[in-house]
């Protein structure tokens, strides 16, 4: 009985997009939203929940694989930009005792300068621009 149901489900999902990172993220957002709305009683909480649920199922059962793939790639680029900000901040914070980290005013390359050298001329390794900074 269960094997027959599993077979029918796998046949139904053939040619459909399925679950990806964006769908998992939307599911987590939906779960958090439902839990928060249980305690705070938002006015249109059920409508918002239904819209999110519809969006998750729409993406999962969609046959337009290329379009869903592009949406997921946009989400992953946005997520990586967001998380890289915090990764860079954590790295800068760990090195702040021994180094100053500056950005080149010309090309925005991050440059690490040792502390305690006084005012020095810094040369950007990417574009060759020189600028003066205090170390």
C-alpha positions as CSV (number, residue, x, y, z in Angstrom):
1,X,0.0,0.0,0.0
2,X,2.7,2.5,1.0
3,X,4.9,1.5,-1.9
4,X,2.0,2.1,-4.3
5,X,1.4,5.6,-2.8
6,X,5.1,6.4,-2.9
7,X,5.3,5.3,-6.6
8,X,2.3,7.5,-7.5
9,X,3.8,10.5,-5.7
10,X,7.1,10.0,-7.5
11,X,5.3,9.8,-10.8
12,X,3.4,13.0,-10.0
13,X,6.6,14.9,-9.2
14,X,8.4,13.9,-12.4
15,X,8.9,17.1,-14.5
16,X,8.2,19.3,-11.5
17,X,10.7,21.6,-9.8
18,X,10.5,20.3,-6.2
19,X,12.0,21.9,-3.1
20,X,15.0,24.2,-3.1
21,X,16.7,26.7,-0.8
22,X,14.2,29.4,-1.4
23,X,11.3,27.1,-0.7
24,X,13.0,26.0,2.6
25,X,13.5,29.6,3.5
26,X,9.9,30.5,2.8
27,X,8.8,27.4,4.9
28,X,10.9,28.7,7.8
29,X,9.5,32.2,7.4
30,X,6.0,30.7,7.4
31,X,6.6,28.7,10.5
32,X,8.0,31.6,12.4
33,X,5.2,33.9,11.2
34,X,2.6,31.3,12.4
35,X,4.2,31.0,15.8
36,X,4.5,34.8,16.2
37,X,0.9,35.4,15.1
38,X,-0.4,32.9,17.6
39,X,0.8,35.2,20.4
40,X,0.4,38.7,18.8
41,X,-2.8,38.1,16.9
42,X,-2.2,40.0,13.7
43,X,-5.2,41.3,11.8
44,X,-4.6,39.4,8.5
45,X,-2.4,36.6,9.7
46,X,-4.4,33.8,8.1
47,X,-4.4,35.6,4.7
48,X,-0.6,36.1,4.9
49,X,-0.1,32.5,6.0
50,X,-2.2,31.3,3.1
51,X,-0.3,33.4,0.6
52,X,3.0,32.1,1.8
53,X,1.8,28.5,1.8
54,X,0.4,29.0,-1.8
55,X,3.8,30.4,-2.9
56,X,5.7,27.4,-1.4
57,X,3.4,24.9,-3.1
58,X,3.4,26.8,-6.4
59,X,7.2,26.7,-6.5
60,X,7.3,23.1,-5.5
61,X,4.8,21.8,-8.1
62,X,5.8,24.2,-10.9
63,X,6.7,22.7,-14.3
64,X,8.6,25.8,-15.3
65,X,12.0,24.6,-14.0
66,X,14.1,27.2,-15.6
67,X,12.2,30.1,-14.1
68,X,12.2,28.5,-10.6
69,X,15.9,27.9,-10.9
70,X,16.6,31.5,-11.8
71,X,14.5,32.7,-8.8
72,X,16.5,30.4,-6.5
73,X,19.8,31.7,-7.9
74,X,18.7,35.3,-7.2
75,X,17.9,34.3,-3.7
76,X,21.2,32.5,-3.2
77,X,23.1,35.6,-4.5
78,X,21.2,37.9,-2.1
79,X,21.8,35.5,0.8
80,X,25.5,35.2,0.1
81,X,25.9,39.0,0.0
82,X,24.0,39.3,3.3
83,X,26.0,36.6,5.0
84,X,29.4,37.8,3.6
85,X,28.8,41.1,5.3
86,X,28.7,39.4,8.7
87,X,31.6,37.1,7.8
88,X,33.7,40.1,6.9
89,X,32.7,41.9,10.1
90,X,33.6,39.0,12.2
91,X,37.0,38.6,10.5
92,X,37.7,42.4,10.8
93,X,36.8,42.3,14.5
94,X,39.2,39.4,15.2
95,X,42.1,41.3,13.5
96,X,41.5,44.8,14.8
97,X,44.1,44.6,17.5
98,X,47.0,44.0,15.2
99,X,45.7,45.6,11.9
100,X,43.8,48.5,10.5
101,X,41.6,47.4,7.5
102,X,40.9,50.2,5.0
103,X,39.2,50.3,1.7
104,X,40.8,51.8,-1.4
105,X,39.0,55.0,-2.3
106,X,39.4,54.1,-6.0
107,X,38.3,50.5,-6.3
108,X,37.0,49.6,-2.8
109,X,39.6,46.8,-2.4
110,X,40.1,45.9,1.3
111,X,43.7,46.5,2.5
112,X,45.1,45.3,5.8
113,X,47.7,47.6,7.4
114,X,49.7,46.8,10.5
115,X,49.1,49.0,13.5
116,X,51.8,51.3,15.1
117,X,53.6,52.5,11.9
118,X,52.4,56.1,12.0
119,X,51.2,57.9,8.9
120,X,52.1,55.8,5.9
121,X,51.4,55.8,2.1
122,X,49.3,52.8,1.2
123,X,49.4,51.4,-2.4
124,X,46.4,49.4,-3.5
125,X,47.5,46.0,-4.9
126,X,44.5,45.9,-7.3
127,X,44.5,49.3,-9.0
128,X,47.8,50.9,-7.9
129,X,46.2,54.0,-6.3
130,X,48.2,55.5,-3.5
131,X,46.6,57.2,-0.5
132,X,47.8,58.3,3.0
133,X,46.4,56.6,6.1
134,X,47.3,56.4,9.8
135,X,48.3,53.0,11.1
